[in-house]
Amino acid sequence: MLMCVAYDIPDNKTRARVSRILDDYGVRVQKSAYEVDLAEADYSRMVRRLERVIDHRKDAVRIYRLCASCAKRVHVVSGAPVYQRPRAMIVGAPASQDRAADAANAPSTGVVGQTPTKPPAQTRLRP
């Protein structure tokens, strides 16, 4: 399910921790807002992680869930397209002899049939 997570956190250290947690689940769309596309188990895990680092007296974190039909109606006036988690990943080396050429022509995220929306954590070619 697509969600928007917005936060207002005065402490720099806590704000950085929240940002690192949210980086694991989606993409930053504003300085204090992320789009995440999560299954229910991942959503629960993300919330537990956030609750462990925030100060419930000072910090504000809001999560807006968008139903499937609402997510399709998100209007992006400017900026990156709405984030969608990868549905399939290519694992392993290409089958052809010319691996470098195959890697150069592959989508940067390793996602089949989807426009790249988030860069991979690390890309390495095997010899």
Buried (B, 14 or more C-beta within 10 A) or exposed (E): BBBBBBBEBEEEEBBEBBBEBBEEBBBBBEEBBBBBBBEEEBBEBBBEBBEEBBEEEEBEBEBEEBEEEEBEEEEEEEEEEBBBBBEEEEEEEBEEEEBEEBBEEBEEBBBEEBEEBBEBEEEEEEE
